[in-house]
Amino acid sequence: MIACALALLLPSSLLANPALDAVIAGNLDQIEQPSRRTVEPLVAQIAATGPEGLALLQAWADRNLGLADGRAVIVDGDDVTDAVTGAPVTATPQMLRPNSGVRGVIEQALVAGALTDPDPRRRAAALDSLARGGDAEQLTALRAALDDPDPTLAARKARMERLLTIQHDPDSAARVAAIEQMAGDVGLDFRGVLNPLLATQPLVAPEPPAGANVARELTPGSDALPREAALAQLVRQGLLQPPLSRADQRAALAANITDGAVGGVPVATLSDPAARDRAYEALEAAGAVPPAATETEAQAALEANRFYDIHVEPDAAVTEAAKAAQIRAQVRLGAMRGIDLGLDALSLASIYFLAAIGLAVTFGVMRVINMAHGEFIMMGAYTAYTVQTVIADRTLSLVVALPLAFAVTALAGVVLYRLVIRHLAHRPLETLLATFGVSIALQQLAKNIFGTQARPLTAPAWLEGSITINDVIGISSIRVAIFVLALLFLALFLFIMKRTRLGLEVRAVTQNPGMAASMGINPDRIAMMTFGLGSGIAGIAGVAIGLFAQVTSEIGQQYIVQSFMTVVVGGVGNIWGTLAGATLIGGLSKVIESFNPGNTLAAQTFMILFIIIFIQFRPRGIIPQKGRAAEV
């Protein structure tokens, strides 16, 4: 009454929304103390009054609505305005605190209004709300708002309309049509809608109820329905007393022997199961033992009833369409998982190739087993980390780090060659031991300089995130960049070896060092430059690997074994063999991991076993060298 009087006293020009004012005036008590069960009609009336009503509902849902002098007011920080007129209010409001149930009703009403809001962000938020749970009324509102100026939102609305149609449309044909339109879709939202349609519940009855959507009939004692599970269903539905075990039956009969009989059945005849059942039933009728189902009663109940799985969804046409759609989705999902596995394998292969290409140069051309190759990878990663500490811009630091890592590790490779490798030429065992010692020394030096904790190497913003095709297929942007980098180095290596004087001299020294020396080529200089080139490429690999792995002193050791396996399996001294070896090892690693994703050690073990077996049949690799180089 007070609100009505105030409304009459206000000038008509101030009543920006008379319909809203009338709704508030007539339901002030309901607004002040709302109930989840009765507030829904009021919320619908407020929403129908226009933008002011929707603004009031939004404030109510956000707990920013209050009452001041019998008027609904919206509180925004220190500003208090009348919900109807928008005029400032100076009185201190009594804030309303609707419970979660009331807020849920309000938010559902807001969704319908937000679907046509001029702000695309609010329309997108409304679709997000529908995705969390829409109803039949919101389906109607969505259908009225399918025409959207934003193509992306229009596509989302069309998809959401089909999903809500499947769940809430009363027309069976419309539901089936929506399912068939989305058949084969592998989206999580569609699969989530299909699952309830195919859910079942057990039913025990002499005959299936009329109109029941039977999924299948089960036979007691089969793998799908063991006898004990069938008896448990009978007990749950009140069709059978809890079954009596033989041990409990014998104990009960033994405790009730009177004058050589149990329940009127002579003890001498109790060796017969039927006689034991009669005796227990007699004791049960006399109240001497608790009620329980004997074996005879249990078997009779099994024979008198049939066991079904009944679809929760009553419409058989809908469940049939859902089954067909799920089968198509599973087939497509399997194919997409295969594609996703292939992308993961390609990504891993590019990492192995990038890590092994430098080793292929030194091991393949010089026949030097460099156990410190992993430490060159580590040096490249730490170089990139050091650059990032000086240059804050991530993109610029990466641009600087790549050539600098190549220069640092190439110089380190030249130093290692001049001080160690050249003095151990044609002595592979001594070279292996010497480079292994250098490896340990470099690791310890890195620990002394950078410590034992992992150092962060942050990728630029444009390399963060992933490229996602759908809910199944996706690959991180960093791995895509590494794949591109591997292709670039493959092209660069081929250019150097095929189109430059250095490449010509390297190939000459590889095939026949003596003849190359007689032609004026210095084999020692070529070996030094080759070792520097391979070491520099390892530094580049360290920068790439450091972008997604932990940069520690042991980072190179995680890839040294795979690098050697890649070179040996592919074919020593052949860049195409290295590429083939990386592809094979990366692909098989991911395939093996897919059978047991949580056990990478097992995958590595099986991979090493495969390599051992493979080498027995192709000791020179997938693409072996030919000609004189193969005889060196």
C-alpha positions in Angstrom: 0.0 0.0 0.0 2.8 2.4 0.9 4.5 1.7 -2.5 1.2 2.4 -4.3 0.8 5.7 -2.5 4.4 6.7 -3.3 3.8 5.8 -6.9 0.7 8.0 -7.0 2.6 11.0 -5.5 5.4 10.7 -8.1 5.0 12.8 -11.3 4.1 10.6 -14.3 7.2 11.8 -16.1 9.4 10.1 -13.5 7.8 6.7 -14.0 10.1 5.6 -16.8 8.5 2.2 -16.7 5.0 2.2 -15.3 4.6 -1.6 -15.9 7.6 -2.4 -13.8 6.5 0.0 -11.1 3.1 -1.7 -10.9 4.7 -5.2 -10.7 7.0 -4.0 -7.9 4.2 -2.3 -6.0 2.0 -5.4 -6.2 4.7 -7.9 -5.1 6.9 -6.0 -2.7 6.6 -8.7 0.0 7.6 -11.4 -2.6 10.6 -9.3 -3.6 11.7 -8.8 0.0 11.3 -12.5 1.0 11.3 -14.6 -2.2 10.7 -18.3 -2.4 12.2 -20.6 -5.0 8.8 -22.3 -5.5 6.7 -19.1 -6.0 9.1 -16.5 -7.4 9.2 -17.8 -11.0 5.9 -16.0 -12.2 7.1 -12.8 -10.6 10.5 -13.0 -12.3 8.7 -13.6 -15.7 6.5 -10.5 -15.1 9.6 -8.3 -14.3 11.5 -9.6 -17.3 8.5 -8.8 -19.6 8.6 -5.1 -18.6 11.6 -4.3 -20.7 15.2 -3.2 -20.2 14.6 -1.7 -16.8 13.1 -5.0 -15.6 16.1 -6.9 -16.9 18.4 -4.5 -15.2 16.5 -5.0 -11.9 16.8 -8.8 -12.3 20.5 -8.6 -13.0 21.0 -6.5 -9.8 18.8 -8.9 -7.9 20.9 -11.9 -9.1 24.1 -10.0 -8.2 22.8 -9.1 -4.8 22.9 -5.4 -5.7 19.2 -4.9 -5.2 17.7 -3.2 -2.1 14.6 -1.5 -0.7 14.5 2.1 0.4 11.3 3.8 1.5 9.2 1.1 -0.2 11.0 1.5 -3.5 13.3 -1.0 -5.3 16.8 0.5 -5.7 19.9 -0.6 -7.4 23.2 -0.2 -5.6 26.4 0.3 -7.6 29.2 1.0 -5.2 28.3 4.3 -3.5 25.6 5.1 -6.1 22.0 4.2 -5.2 19.4 4.7 -8.0 15.7 3.9 -8.2 15.1 0.7 -10.2 12.1 2.2 -12.1 13.0 5.8 -12.7 16.8 5.8 -12.5 16.7 8.8 -10.2 19.3 9.0 -7.4 18.2 7.9 -3.9 19.8 9.3 -0.8 18.1 6.9 1.8 20.1 4.0 3.1 18.7 0.8 1.4 18.0 -2.6 3.0 20.0 -5.0 0.8 18.3 -8.1 -0.4 20.1 -11.4 -0.3 18.3 -14.0 -2.5 19.3 -17.6 -2.0 20.9 -19.7 -4.7 17.6 -21.2 -5.8 16.0 -17.8 -6.4 19.2 -16.6 -8.2 18.9 -19.6 -10.5 15.4 -18.7 -11.5 16.5 -15.1 -12.1 19.5 -16.1 -14.2 17.3 -18.3 -16.4 15.0 -15.4 -17.1 18.0 -13.1 -17.8 19.3 -15.6 -20.4 16.2 -15.2 -22.5 16.6 -11.4 -22.5 20.4 -11.5 -23.0 20.1 -13.6 -26.2 18.9 -10.5 -28.1 21.1 -8.0 -26.2 22.9 -5.5 -28.4 26.2 -6.3 -26.6 27.7 -9.5 -28.2 29.5 -10.3 -24.9 26.2 -10.6 -23.1 24.8 -12.7 -25.9 27.8 -15.0 -25.6 27.4 -15.1 -21.8 23.8 -16.1 -22.3 24.8 -19.0 -24.6 27.4 -20.1 -21.9 24.6 -20.1 -19.4 22.4 -22.2 -21.7 25.3 -24.7 -22.1 25.4 -25.2 -18.4 21.7 -26.1 -18.4 18.8 -24.9 -20.4 15.1 -25.8 -20.3 12.1 -25.9 -22.6 11.2 -22.3 -22.0 14.7 -21.1 -22.9 14.5 -23.2 -26.0 11.6 -21.2 -27.2 13.4 -17.9 -26.4 16.5 -19.2 -28.2 14.5 -20.1 -31.4 13.2 -16.6 -31.4 16.8 -15.2 -31.3 18.6 -17.4 -33.8 19.1 -14.6 -36.3 22.3 -13.0 -35.0 24.5 -10.4 -36.7 27.6 -12.1 -35.5 28.3 -15.2 -37.6 30.1 -16.9 -34.8 27.3 -16.4 -32.3 24.8 -17.3 -35.0 26.5 -20.7 -35.4 26.7 -21.2 -31.6 23.0 -20.4 -31.3 22.1 -22.9 -34.1 24.1 -25.6 -32.4 22.7 -24.8 -29.0 19.1 -24.9 -30.5 19.8 -28.4 -31.7 21.2 -29.5 -28.4 18.2 -28.1 -26.4 15.8 -29.6 -29.0 17.3 -33.1 -28.4 16.8 -32.6 -24.6 13.6 -30.7 -24.2 11.4 -30.6 -27.4 8.1 -32.5 -26.8 8.0 -33.5 -30.5 9.8 -36.8 -31.0 10.3 -36.2 -34.8 12.0 -32.9 -34.0 14.3 -34.6 -31.5 15.2 -37.3 -34.0 15.8 -34.8 -36.7 18.2 -32.8 -34.5 20.1 -35.9 -33.5 20.5 -37.0 -37.2 21.7 -33.5 -38.1 24.5 -33.8 -35.5 25.3 -37.5 -36.1 29.0 -38.0 -36.2 29.7 -34.9 -34.2 32.5 -35.5 -31.7 31.9 -32.4 -29.5 31.8 -33.0 -25.8 28.5 -31.1 -25.6 26.8 -33.4 -28.1 28.2 -36.6 -26.5 27.1 -35.3 -23.2 23.5 -34.9 -24.5 23.5 -38.4 -26.0 24.6 -40.2 -22.9 21.4 -39.6 -20.8 19.3 -40.7 -23.8 21.1 -44.1 -23.8 21.2 -44.5 -20.0 19.4 -47.6 -18.7 18.0 -48.8 -15.4 17.3 -52.4 -14.4 13.8 -53.8 -14.2 12.5 -57.2 -13.0 9.0 -58.2 -14.0 7.1 -61.2 -15.4 6.6 -59.2 -18.6 7.9 -55.8 -19.6 5.6 -52.9 -18.8 3.4 -51.6 -21.6 5.2 -48.8 -23.5 8.6 -49.5 -21.8 11.6 -48.7 -24.0 13.5 -51.9 -23.5 17.2 -51.8 -24.2 17.8 -55.5 -23.8 16.7 -58.6 -21.9 19.2 -60.3 -19.7 19.5 -64.0 -18.8 20.4 -64.8 -15.2 23.7 -66.7 -15.0 25.2 -65.0 -18.1 28.2 -62.8 -18.2 26.0 -59.7 -18.4 23.9 -60.8 -15.4 25.5 -63.2 -13.0 23.1 -65.3 -10.9 24.0 -63.4 -7.7 23.3 -60.1 -9.3 19.9 -61.3 -10.5 19.0 -62.4 -7.0 20.2 -59.0 -5.6 17.8 -57.3 -8.1 14.9 -59.4 -7.0 15.6 -58.5 -3.4 15.9 -54.8 -4.1 12.5 -54.8 -5.9 10.9 -56.7 -3.0 10.2 -59.9 -5.1 12.4 -62.1 -2.9 13.6 -62.4 0.6 17.4 -62.2 1.1 18.8 -65.5 -0.1 19.8 -68.1 2.5 23.3 -69.4 2.3 23.8 -73.2 2.8 26.0 -72.6 5.8 23.3 -70.4 7.5 20.6 -72.9 6.6 22.5 -75.8 8.2 23.3 -73.8 11.3 19.6 -72.8 11.7 18.5 -76.4 11.2 21.0 -77.8 13.6 19.9 -75.3 16.3 16.3 -76.4 16.0 16.5 -80.2 16.2 13.6 -81.5 18.4 13.0 -85.3 18.9 15.0 -86.2 15.8 13.2 -83.8 13.5 13.4 -80.2 12.4 10.1 -78.5 11.7 8.5 -81.9 11.4 11.0 -83.2 8.9 13.1 -86.2 10.1 16.8 -85.5 10.5 17.6 -88.6 8.5 16.1 -87.0 5.4 17.9 -83.7 5.6 20.6 -84.9 3.2 18.1 -84.0 0.5 18.2 -80.2 -0.4 14.4 -80.2 -0.9 13.9 -81.6 2.6 16.2 -79.0 4.1 14.1 -76.3 2.4 10.9 -77.7 3.7 12.3 -77.8 7.2 13.5 -74.2 7.1 10.1 -73.1 5.7 8.4 -74.8 8.6 10.7 -73.1 11.1 10.1 -69.8 9.3 6.3 -70.2 9.5 6.6 -70.9 13.2 8.8 -67.8 13.7 11.8 -69.8 14.9 14.1 -68.4 12.2 14.3 -65.1 10.4 12.6 -64.9 7.0 14.9 -65.8 4.1 14.6 -67.3 0.6 15.6 -70.9 0.3 17.3 -72.2 -2.8 14.0 -73.5 -4.1 12.3 -70.1 -3.6 15.2 -68.3 -5.2 15.1 -70.5 -8.3 11.3 -70.2 -8.5 11.6 -66.4 -8.4 14.3 -66.5 -11.1 12.0 -68.6 -13.3 8.9 -66.5 -12.7 10.5 -63.1 -13.6 12.4 -61.6 -16.5 15.2 -59.2 -16.3 15.5 -56.1 -18.5 17.6 -53.0 -19.0 15.1 -50.2 -19.6 16.1 -46.9 -21.3 15.4 -43.9 -19.1 14.4 -42.1 -22.3 10.8 -43.4 -23.0 10.9 -42.7 -26.7 12.3 -45.6 -28.7 12.7 -43.6 -31.9 14.9 -41.1 -30.0 17.1 -43.8 -28.5 17.5 -45.6 -31.8 18.7 -42.3 -33.4 21.0 -41.7 -30.4 22.5 -45.1 -30.8 23.2 -44.6 -34.5 24.7 -41.1 -33.8 26.8 -42.4 -31.0 28.3 -45.2 -33.2 29.1 -42.6 -35.9 30.6 -40.4 -33.3 32.7 -43.2 -31.9 34.0 -44.1 -35.4 34.9 -40.5 -36.1 36.3 -40.1 -32.6 38.6 -43.0 -33.2 39.8 -41.5 -36.5 40.4 -38.2 -34.9 42.3 -39.7 -32.0 44.5 -41.4 -34.6 45.1 -38.0 -36.2 45.8 -36.4 -32.9 48.2 -39.3 -32.1 49.9 -38.7 -35.5 50.3 -35.0 -34.7 51.9 -35.9 -31.4 54.2 -38.4 -33.1 55.1 -35.8 -35.7 55.8 -33.3 -33.0 58.0 -35.7 -31.1 59.8 -36.8 -34.3 60.6 -33.2 -35.1 62.1 -32.8 -31.6 64.2 -35.9 -32.0 65.3 -34.9 -35.4 66.3 -31.4 -34.2 68.3 -33.0 -31.4 69.9 -35.6 -33.6 70.8 -33.6 -36.7 73.9 -32.2 -35.1 74.9 -35.7 -33.9 74.3 -37.0 -37.4 76.8 -34.5 -38.7 79.6 -35.4 -36.2 78.8 -39.1 -35.9 78.0 -39.7 -39.5 80.7 -37.6 -41.1 83.5 -38.0 -38.6 82.7 -41.3 -37.0 83.1 -39.7 -33.6 80.9 -40.8 -30.8 80.4 -37.6 -28.9 78.9 -38.3 -25.5 78.9 -34.6 -24.8 76.3 -33.9 -27.5 73.6 -33.6 -24.9 75.6 -30.9 -23.0 75.7 -28.8 -26.2 71.9 -29.0 -26.1 72.1 -27.9 -22.5 74.4 -25.0 -23.3 71.9 -23.8 -26.0 69.1 -23.8 -23.5 71.1 -22.0 -20.8 72.2 -19.4 -23.4 68.5 -18.7 -24.2 67.8 -18.4 -20.5 70.6 -15.9 -20.0 69.5 -13.8 -23.0 65.9 -13.7 -21.5 67.3 -12.3 -18.2 68.9 -9.4 -20.1 66.2 -8.8 -22.8 62.7 -8.6 -21.3 60.9 -8.8 -24.7 60.2 -12.5 -25.2 60.1 -12.3 -29.0 63.3 -10.2 -29.3 65.1 -12.4 -26.8 64.2 -15.5 -28.8 65.4 -13.9 -32.0 68.7 -13.0 -30.3 69.0 -16.4 -28.5 68.8 -18.6 -31.6 71.9 -17.3 -33.4 73.8 -16.7 -30.1 73.1 -20.3 -29.0 74.5 -21.5 -32.3 77.6 -19.4 -32.0 78.3 -20.3 -28.4 77.8 -24.1 -28.9 79.7 -24.1 -32.3 82.6 -22.4 -30.6 82.4 -24.9 -27.7 82.4 -27.7 -30.3 85.5 -26.2 -32.1 87.3 -26.0 -28.7 86.4 -29.6 -27.8 87.6 -30.7 -31.2 90.9 -28.9 -31.0 91.7 -29.9 -27.4 90.4 -33.5 -27.4 88.8 -35.0 -30.5 91.7 -34.3 -33.0 94.2 -36.0 -30.7 92.0 -39.2 -30.5 91.4 -39.7 -34.3 90.5 -43.3 -35.3 90.4 -44.3 -31.6 86.6 -44.6 -30.9 86.9 -46.1 -27.5 89.2 -43.4 -26.1 87.0 -40.7 -27.9 83.9 -42.1 -26.2 85.5 -42.1 -22.7 87.0 -38.6 -23.2 83.7 -37.0 -24.4 81.9 -38.8 -21.5 84.2 -37.1 -19.1 83.7 -33.8 -20.8 79.9 -34.4 -20.5 80.2 -34.8 -16.7 82.5 -31.8 -16.4 80.0 -29.6 -18.4 77.1 -30.7 -16.3 78.9 -29.9 -13.1 80.0 -26.5 -14.5 76.4 -25.7 -15.3 75.3 -26.6 -11.8 78.0 -24.3 -10.3 76.9 -21.4 -12.5 73.1 -21.8 -12.6 72.4 -24.0 -9.6 70.5 -27.2 -9.5 67.0 -25.8 -9.7 65.2 -25.6 -13.1 65.4 -22.3 -14.8 62.3 -20.8 -16.6 62.5 -20.3 -20.4 59.3 -18.5 -21.3 58.0 -18.6 -24.8 56.7 -15.5 -26.5 52.9 -14.8 -26.2 52.3 -15.8 -29.8 53.8 -19.2 -29.1 51.5 -19.8 -26.0 48.4 -21.8 -26.2 47.6 -24.3 -28.9 46.1 -24.8 -32.3 42.8 -26.6 -31.7 40.8 -28.2 -34.5 38.1 -29.6 -32.2 37.7 -31.2 -28.8 40.0 -34.1 -29.8 42.6 -32.7 -32.2 45.0 -30.1 -31.0 48.7 -29.3 -30.8 50.6 -26.7 -28.8 51.9 -23.8 -30.8 55.5 -24.4 -29.5 55.5 -27.9 -31.0 54.3 -26.5 -34.3 57.1 -23.9 -34.2 59.7 -26.7 -33.4 58.3 -28.7 -36.4 58.8 -25.7 -38.7 62.3 -25.1 -37.2 63.2 -28.7 -37.9 62.1 -28.3 -41.5 64.1 -25.1 -41.8 67.3 -26.8 -40.5 66.7 -29.7 -42.8 66.5 -27.3 -45.8 69.6 -25.4 -44.5 71.6 -28.6 -44.0 70.7 -29.8 -47.5 71.7 -26.4 -49.0 75.0 -26.4 -47.2 75.8 -30.0 -48.2 74.6 -29.7 -51.8 75.2 -26.1 -52.8 78.2 -24.8 -50.9 82.0 -25.4 -51.1 82.0 -26.5 -47.5 79.4 -29.2 -48.3 81.4 -30.3 -51.3 84.6 -30.6 -49.2 82.7 -32.4 -46.3 81.4 -35.0 -48.8 84.8 -35.4 -50.3 86.5 -35.9 -46.9 83.7 -38.3 -45.9 84.1 -40.5 -49.0 87.9 -40.5 -49.3 90.0 -38.4 -46.9 93.3 -39.3 -48.6 92.1 -38.4 -52.1 90.5 -35.1 -50.7 93.8 -34.2 -49.1 95.7 -34.8 -52.3 93.2 -32.3 -54.0 94.2 -29.6 -51.6 91.5 -30.0 -49.0 92.6 -29.9 -45.3 90.7 -32.8 -43.7 91.5 -31.5 -40.2 90.0 -28.1 -40.9 86.9 -29.7 -42.5 86.5 -32.0 -39.5 86.8 -29.0 -37.1 84.2 -27.0 -39.1 81.9 -30.0 -39.3 82.1 -30.6 -35.6 81.4 -26.9 -34.9 78.4 -27.1 -37.3 77.0 -30.1 -35.5 77.5 -28.6 -32.1 75.9 -25.3 -33.2 72.8 -27.1 -34.4 72.6 -28.9 -31.0 72.6 -25.4 -29.4 69.6 -24.4 -31.5 67.9 -27.6 -30.5 68.5 -26.7 -26.9 66.7 -23.4 -27.3 63.7 -25.1 -28.9 63.6 -27.9 -26.3 64.0 -25.4 -23.4 60.8 -23.6 -24.4 58.6 -26.6 -23.2 61.0 -28.6 -21.0 62.7 -27.9 -17.7 66.0 -26.2 -18.3 68.4 -28.0 -16.0 72.0 -29.3 -16.3 70.5 -32.7 -17.2 68.2 -31.5 -20.0 70.6 -32.8 -22.7 70.8 -36.3 -21.1 67.1 -36.7 -21.6 67.6 -36.7 -25.4 71.1 -38.1 -26.0 69.9 -41.7 -26.1 67.1 -40.9 -28.5 69.5 -38.9 -30.6 71.9 -41.9 -31.0 69.0 -44.2 -31.7 67.7 -41.8 -34.3 71.0 -41.7 -36.1 71.7 -45.4 -35.9 68.2 -46.5 -36.9 68.0 -44.0 -39.8 71.4 -44.8 -41.2 74.8 -43.3 -40.2 75.9 -40.3 -42.2 72.6 -39.8 -44.1 70.4 -36.8 -43.3 67.4 -38.5 -44.9 68.1 -41.5 -42.8 68.1 -39.3 -39.7 64.7 -37.9 -40.7 63.3 -41.4 -41.2 64.8 -42.6 -37.9 63.3 -39.7 -36.0 59.9 -40.3 -37.6 60.0 -44.0 -36.8 61.1 -43.6 -33.2 58.8 -40.7 -32.5 55.8 -42.5 -34.1 56.4 -45.8 -32.3 57.0 -44.0 -29.0 53.6 -42.4 -29.1 51.9 -45.5 -30.2 53.4 -47.5 -27.4 52.6 -44.7 -24.9 49.0 -44.7 -26.1 48.5 -48.2 -24.7 49.7 -47.1 -21.3 49.8 -43.3 -21.1 50.9 -43.1 -17.5 54.1 -45.2 -17.9 56.6 -43.5 -20.2 59.4 -45.7 -18.8 57.7 -48.8 -20.2 57.4 -47.0 -23.6 61.1 -46.3 -23.6 62.0 -49.9 -22.6 59.9 -51.3 -25.4 61.4 -48.8 -27.8 64.9 -49.9 -26.9 63.9 -53.6 -27.4 62.5 -52.7 -30.8 65.8 -50.9 -31.8 67.8 -54.0 -30.7 65.6 -56.3 -32.9 65.6 -53.8 -35.7 69.4 -53.6 -35.9 69.6 -57.3 -36.1 67.8 -57.2 -39.4 69.1 -53.9 -40.7 72.4 -53.2 -39.1 73.1 -50.2 -41.4 69.8 -48.5 -40.8 66.8 -47.6 -42.8 68.7 -45.6 -45.5 72.3 -46.8 -45.4 75.1 -45.0 -47.1 76.3 -46.2 -50.4 79.5 -46.1 -52.3 82.9 -45.4 -50.7 81.4 -43.6 -47.7 79.8 -46.8 -46.6 83.1 -48.6 -46.5 84.8 -46.1 -44.2 
